[in-house]
Amino acid sequence: MGYGFHAYGNDYWCSDVPADYPFNLVCDRANYGTYSQTAFMLGYVVSGLVFSHYSDKYGRRPTVWAAFGVEILGIIICILSPNIFLYSFARFLVASGGTGRGNAIYVTCGIGWVVGYAIVPGLAYWLQDYRYMQLVSVVVLVLMVFWYYYMFESPRWLITNGYVDRAEHTLRKALKMNGKSDKNLKQQLTELSDHLKEIQAKEKPLKDITVLDVIKTPKLRKVSLIIWYSLTVIALLYYGLSFNMADFGGNFYITFLLSGLAELPAQLLTALFMRFIGRRKLFAIFMVITGLSSLAVIPSRSEWLKVTWALVSKFGVGSAWNVMAIMGPELYPTVLRQRGMGAAFVIARVGAIFGPFMKNLTATYGLAFVMVMYGTLAFISAILALFMPETKGKEIPDTIEEAEHVSGISLPLVSGINNANIADINARVPYITITNARP
């Protein structure tokens, strides 16, 4: 956080660089700043492999606490780092922990992301030292620790894994908060749990389920491949645009601020549109918007017009991410949801890792080449999305068998409560899930 602002540009010749110049990222060491961003993205990869696995196995809540510890440790090391190599390792830890903790309330989290994004350039301009910016992030993170203390474990995960009593405790609080009756709740949850156990008995035991199961059955394999490609493209475009807004012209601080604010309508409008338009169609629409706006940059002559089209592209890719963050978990069964999305996030980091290097590609081949590449990748993603099942108005699958029939899941009512009721209750109580890492 912050070093990218303070590492750009200098007025020194190589032989005249002061001895105390931060990390000495000039001349033959100029690319080391980009490598630190790569280390950050690799942290996302490890997070997807480790935290998603253990959140499925041991629950969301203990995983979140472990992730908090890793992230805070990483930020402290960033502040104290004497060289770029230790700093890069610390950034790796920050990304590992930051992605691992995730968030539960998606729209609120998204708006918070935008606010934080918009604050960063102002802090960078004011503080003029990345170490102070890291210190600010530690303070904010400690405040979040207190907030997470009041978060509940995911009721769906508890029921699916047989912790009916704990799920009952959480759901009673949810019902009380919403003024709903909890009459016969225990009996209803027990019957629902028994129903899930019967289905799971026909499949392999939960302890034998691995991330490889996302590609062992036909429908899950198709869904996984499309999600992997789409998230990789989104990550490449998102970070390629975010890190390199200066390529379109204008003041870097201002264009970075505008690129963050462009995500605000993406956060607000996506949730509204998903109520009326199917997930896959909406995703395809946003990717087409991204592709068209990327191509529109090429013939633009004025800087403000280039920046405007880049912001539209940023809006499109941010909106597409929001749709996929909802649609992806809905396509995976509960027993595989965290592993499936974790694997998708790991693969998506390939795009994120290359995002910072788009500046180098622009310098070598020109902005038009990069924009054509962005547009082509976005259009392909839009087409592939139409081959995925629609999840709007469908039950969320709990088992692999149900996921293979996701286009027509219809679980029997169990004394007036079914998966739709549980999902509805989940939406009204703060609980922990980890399906919401950013691109």
C-alpha positions in Angstrom: 0.0 0.0 0.0 1.4 3.3 -1.0 4.9 2.5 -2.4 3.6 2.5 -6.0 2.9 6.3 -5.6 6.3 7.1 -4.1 8.4 4.9 -6.4 7.5 6.6 -9.7 9.8 9.0 -11.3 12.9 10.8 -10.0 15.1 13.7 -11.0 18.5 11.9 -10.6 21.0 10.5 -13.0 22.1 7.0 -12.1 25.4 8.1 -10.7 23.9 10.9 -8.6 21.2 8.9 -6.7 21.4 9.7 -3.0 22.4 6.9 -0.7 19.2 7.1 1.3 16.9 7.1 -1.7 14.1 4.6 -0.8 15.1 1.1 -1.9 17.2 2.7 -4.7 14.6 1.7 -7.3 16.2 3.5 -10.3 18.3 2.5 -13.3 19.0 -1.2 -13.3 16.8 -1.7 -10.2 13.8 0.2 -11.6 11.8 -3.0 -12.2 12.1 -4.2 -8.6 9.0 -2.2 -7.7 7.0 -4.2 -10.2 8.4 -7.4 -8.8 7.1 -6.4 -5.3 3.6 -6.2 -6.9 4.2 -9.7 -8.3 5.0 -11.0 -4.9 1.8 -9.4 -3.6 -0.2 -11.3 -6.3 1.6 -14.6 -5.4 0.3 -14.1 -1.9 -3.2 -14.3 -3.3 -2.2 -17.6 -4.9 -1.1 -19.1 -1.6 -4.2 -17.7 0.1 -6.4 -19.4 -2.4 -4.7 -22.7 -1.9 -4.4 -22.7 1.9 -7.2 -20.6 3.4 -9.9 -21.8 1.1 -9.1 -25.4 2.0 -9.0 -24.9 5.7 -12.1 -22.8 5.7 -14.0 -25.7 4.2 -12.5 -28.1 6.6 -12.5 -26.2 9.9 -15.0 -23.4 9.2 -14.8 -19.8 8.2 -14.3 -18.2 11.6 -11.0 -19.8 12.7 -9.6 -19.3 9.2 -10.4 -15.6 9.4 -8.5 -15.2 12.7 -5.4 -16.9 11.3 -5.6 -14.7 8.2 -5.7 -11.6 10.4 -2.6 -12.6 12.2 -0.7 -13.2 8.9 -1.8 -9.9 7.5 -0.9 -7.8 10.5 2.5 -9.4 10.7 3.1 -8.7 7.0 2.3 -5.0 7.4 4.6 -4.6 10.4 7.4 -6.2 8.4 6.6 -3.8 5.5 7.1 -0.8 7.8 10.4 -2.1 9.2 11.8 -3.5 5.9 15.4 -2.2 5.2 15.4 -3.4 1.5 13.1 -4.2 -1.4 13.5 -8.0 -1.0 12.2 -8.1 2.6 9.5 -5.6 1.6 8.4 -7.9 -1.2 8.2 -10.9 1.1 6.2 -8.8 3.5 3.8 -7.8 0.8 3.4 -11.5 0.0 2.3 -12.0 3.6 -0.1 -9.1 3.5 -1.8 -10.5 0.4 -2.0 -14.0 1.8 -3.7 -12.8 5.0 -5.8 -10.1 3.4 -7.4 -12.4 0.9 -7.8 -15.2 3.4 -10.1 -13.2 5.8 -12.6 -12.3 3.0 -15.9 -10.8 4.0 -19.5 -11.7 4.5 -21.7 -8.8 3.5 -20.8 -8.4 -0.1 -22.3 -5.0 -1.1 -21.1 -3.3 2.1 -17.6 -4.8 1.5 -17.7 -3.5 -2.1 -18.5 0.0 -1.1 -15.8 -0.1 1.6 -13.3 -1.2 -1.0 -14.2 1.8 -3.2 -13.9 4.2 -0.2 -10.5 2.8 0.7 -9.4 2.9 -3.0 -10.3 6.5 -3.2 -8.6 7.4 0.0 -5.2 5.9 -1.0 -4.1 8.6 -3.5 -5.0 11.3 -1.0 -3.0 9.6 1.7 -0.1 9.1 -0.7 0.0 12.8 -1.6 -0.3 13.9 2.0 2.1 11.5 3.8 4.7 11.1 1.0 6.1 8.0 2.8 4.9 4.5 2.2 5.8 3.5 5.8 3.3 5.9 7.2 0.7 4.6 4.9 1.4 1.0 6.1 1.0 2.3 9.7 -2.4 3.7 8.8 -3.5 0.3 7.4 -2.4 -1.4 10.6 -4.7 0.8 12.6 -7.6 0.2 10.4 -7.0 -3.6 10.4 -6.9 -3.7 14.2 -10.3 -2.0 14.3 -11.6 -4.7 11.9 -10.4 -7.4 14.3 -12.8 -6.1 16.9 -15.6 -6.0 14.4 -15.0 -9.7 13.3 -15.3 -10.7 16.9 -19.1 -10.2 16.6 -19.3 -12.2 13.3 -21.0 -15.7 13.3 -19.9 -18.8 11.6 -21.7 -19.5 8.3 -25.0 -21.4 9.2 -24.9 -23.2 5.8 -21.4 -24.5 6.5 -22.4 -25.6 10.0 -25.5 -27.5 8.8 -23.7 -29.2 5.9 -20.9 -30.3 8.3 -23.3 -31.6 11.0 -23.0 -28.8 13.6 -26.7 -28.4 13.9 -26.7 -27.1 17.4 -24.3 -24.3 16.5 -26.3 -23.5 13.4 -29.4 -23.3 15.5 -27.8 -20.9 17.9 -26.8 -18.6 15.1 -30.1 -18.8 13.3 -32.1 -18.1 16.5 -30.2 -14.8 16.8 -30.8 -14.0 13.2 -34.5 -14.7 13.5 -34.7 -12.6 16.7 -32.9 -9.7 14.9 -35.4 -9.8 12.1 -38.5 -10.2 14.3 -39.2 -13.8 13.0 -40.6 -16.7 14.9 -38.1 -19.6 15.8 -40.8 -22.1 16.6 -39.8 -25.7 15.7 -36.5 -24.4 14.4 -34.5 -27.2 16.0 -36.8 -29.9 14.5 -36.6 -28.2 11.1 -32.8 -28.0 11.1 -32.5 -31.6 12.2 -34.7 -32.8 9.4 -32.8 -30.7 6.9 -29.5 -32.0 8.2 -30.7 -35.6 8.0 -31.8 -34.9 4.4 -28.3 -33.6 3.5 -26.7 -36.6 5.2 -28.7 -39.0 3.1 -27.5 -37.3 -0.1 -23.9 -37.1 1.1 -24.0 -40.8 2.0 -24.4 -41.6 -1.7 -21.2 -39.6 -2.4 -17.7 -39.8 -1.1 -17.1 -38.8 2.5 -16.5 -35.1 3.1 -12.9 -35.8 4.3 -12.2 -37.4 0.9 -13.4 -34.4 -1.1 -10.5 -32.4 -2.6 -10.1 -29.5 -4.9 -9.7 -31.9 -7.8 -13.4 -32.8 -7.5 -14.2 -29.5 -9.3 -13.1 -31.0 -12.6 -14.1 -34.7 -12.1 -17.8 -34.3 -13.2 -18.9 -32.9 -16.5 -20.9 -29.8 -15.5 -18.6 -28.8 -12.7 -15.6 -29.2 -15.1 -17.2 -27.0 -17.7 -18.2 -24.4 -15.1 -14.8 -24.4 -13.6 -12.9 -23.9 -16.8 -15.1 -20.9 -17.8 -14.8 -19.4 -14.3 -11.0 -19.8 -14.4 -10.7 -18.1 -17.8 -13.1 -15.3 -16.9 -11.5 -14.5 -13.5 -8.0 -14.5 -15.1 -9.1 -12.0 -17.7 -10.9 -9.9 -15.1 -7.8 -9.8 -12.9 -5.5 -8.9 -15.8 -7.7 -6.1 -16.9 -8.5 -4.9 -13.4 -4.9 -4.5 -12.3 -3.6 -3.6 -15.8 -6.0 -0.6 -15.7 -5.6 0.2 -12.0 -1.8 0.2 -11.8 -1.2 1.9 -15.1 -3.8 4.7 -15.3 -0.9 7.1 -16.0 -0.6 5.5 -19.4 -3.8 7.2 -20.5 -2.5 10.7 -19.5 -3.3 13.2 -16.8 -2.1 13.4 -13.2 -1.5 9.9 -11.7 -3.0 10.8 -8.3 -6.2 12.1 -9.9 -6.6 9.3 -12.4 -6.0 6.7 -9.7 -8.7 8.4 -7.6 -11.1 8.5 -10.5 -10.5 4.8 -11.3 -11.5 4.0 -7.7 -14.6 6.1 -7.9 -15.6 4.3 -11.1 -16.2 1.2 -9.1 -18.9 2.9 -6.9 -21.6 2.6 -9.5 -20.3 -0.9 -10.2 -21.0 -1.8 -6.6 -24.4 -0.1 -6.4 -25.9 -1.0 -9.8 -24.7 -4.6 -10.0 -26.8 -5.8 -7.0 -29.8 -4.0 -8.5 -29.4 -5.4 -12.0 -29.0 -8.9 -10.7 -32.5 -8.8 -9.3 -33.9 -8.4 -12.8 -31.3 -9.8 -15.2 -29.8 -13.3 -15.1 -26.3 -13.6 -13.8 -24.7 -14.9 -17.0 -26.4 -12.4 -19.3 -25.4 -9.5 -17.0 -21.8 -10.8 -16.8 -21.7 -11.0 -20.6 -23.1 -7.4 -20.9 -20.5 -6.0 -18.6 -17.6 -7.8 -20.4 -18.9 -6.4 -23.7 -18.9 -2.9 -22.2 -15.3 -3.5 -21.1 -14.2 -4.7 -24.5 -15.8 -1.9 -26.4 -14.5 0.8 -24.1 -11.0 -0.6 -24.3 -11.1 -0.4 -28.1 -12.5 3.1 -27.9 -9.3 4.3 -26.3 -7.3 3.7 -29.5 -8.9 6.3 -31.8 -9.2 8.9 -29.0 -6.8 11.8 -29.3 -7.3 13.9 -26.2 -6.1 12.7 -22.8 -9.4 13.3 -21.0 -11.2 11.2 -23.6 -8.7 8.3 -23.2 -9.1 8.5 -19.4 -12.9 8.5 -19.7 -12.9 5.4 -21.8 -10.4 3.7 -19.5 -12.8 4.6 -16.6 -15.7 3.0 -18.4 -13.6 -0.1 -19.0 -12.8 -0.1 -15.3 -16.5 0.2 -14.4 -17.2 -2.8 -16.8 -14.6 -5.1 -15.4 -15.4 -4.2 -11.8 -19.1 -4.9 -12.4 -18.3 -8.2 -14.1 -16.2 -9.2 -11.1 -19.1 -8.4 -8.8 -21.4 -10.6 -10.8 -18.9 -13.5 -10.9 -18.4 -13.2 -7.1 -22.1 -14.0 -6.7 -22.6 -16.4 -9.6 -19.4 -18.5 -9.0 -20.2 -19.6 -5.4 -23.8 -20.3 -6.5 -22.6 -22.9 -9.1 -20.4 -24.8 -6.6 -21.9 -27.1 -4.0 -21.4 -26.3 -0.3 -18.9 -29.1 0.2 -16.7 -27.7 -2.6 -17.6 -24.0 -2.6 -14.5 -22.6 -0.8 -12.2 -25.1 -2.6 -13.7 -24.4 -6.0 -13.6 -20.6 -5.7 -10.2 -20.8 -4.0 -8.8 -22.7 -7.0 -10.4 -20.1 -9.3 -8.8 -17.3 -7.4 -5.4 -19.0 -7.5 -5.6 -19.4 -11.3 -7.0 -15.8 -11.7 -3.8 -14.6 -10.0 -2.0 -15.4 -13.2 -3.7 -12.5 -14.7 -3.1 -10.3 -11.7 0.6 -11.2 -11.7 0.9 -9.9 -15.3 -1.3 -6.8 -14.6 1.6 -4.6 -13.4 3.7 -5.6 -16.4 1.1 -4.1 -18.8 3.0 -0.8 -18.4 6.1 -2.5 -19.8 4.1 -4.0 -22.6 2.7 -0.5 -23.4 6.1 1.0 -23.5 7.4 -1.7 -25.9 4.4 -2.2 -28.3 2.2 0.8 -27.7 -1.1 1.5 -26.0 -3.1 0.4 -29.0 -1.7 -3.2 -28.8 -2.6 -3.5 -25.1 -6.2 -2.1 -25.7 -6.8 -4.6 -28.5 -5.6 -7.4 -26.3 -8.0 -6.2 -23.5 -10.9 -6.0 -25.9 -10.3 -9.4 -27.4 -10.0 -11.2 -24.1 -13.1 -9.5 -22.8 -15.3 -10.5 -25.8 -14.2 -14.1 -25.5 -15.1 -14.1 -21.8 -18.6 -12.6 -22.6 -19.3 -15.4 -25.1 -18.1 -18.2 -22.8 -20.3 -16.9 -20.0 -23.4 -17.7 -22.0 -22.5 -21.4 -21.8 -22.8 -21.4 -18.0 -26.0 -22.4 -16.1 -28.2 -19.6 -14.9 -28.4 -19.4 -11.1 -30.9 -16.6 -10.7 -33.9 -18.0 -8.7 -32.3 -21.4 -8.3 -31.5 -23.3 -5.1 -27.9 -23.2 -4.1 -26.5 -26.8 -4.3 -25.1 -28.5 -1.2 -23.7 -31.7 -2.8 -21.8 -32.6 -5.9 -24.8 -34.5 -7.2 -27.0 -31.4 -6.8 -24.4 -29.2 -8.5 -24.5 -31.4 -11.6 -28.2 -30.5 -11.9 -27.9 -26.9 -10.9 -30.1 -25.7 -13.6 -33.0 -27.4 -12.0 -32.4 -28.0 -8.3 -35.5 -28.4 -6.3 -35.0 -29.7 -2.8 -38.0 -30.9 -0.9 -39.6 -28.7 1.7 -38.7 -29.9 5.2 -41.4 -28.8 7.7 -41.6 -25.3 6.1 -37.9 -24.7 5.8 -35.5 -25.4 2.9 -32.3 -24.1 1.5 -33.9 -21.0 0.2 -35.1 -20.1 3.7 -31.6 -20.7 5.1 -30.1 -18.5 2.4 -32.7 -15.8 3.1 -31.8 -15.9 6.8 -28.1 -15.9 6.0 -28.5 -12.6 4.1 -29.9 -11.0 7.2 -27.3 -11.9 9.8 -23.6 -11.1 9.9 -21.6 -14.3 9.4 -18.3 -15.3 7.9 -17.7 -16.7 4.5 -14.6 -16.4 2.3 -15.8 -16.1 -1.3 -15.2 -12.4 -1.8 -11.6 -11.8 -2.6 -11.0 -9.0 -5.0 -9.6 -9.7 -8.5 
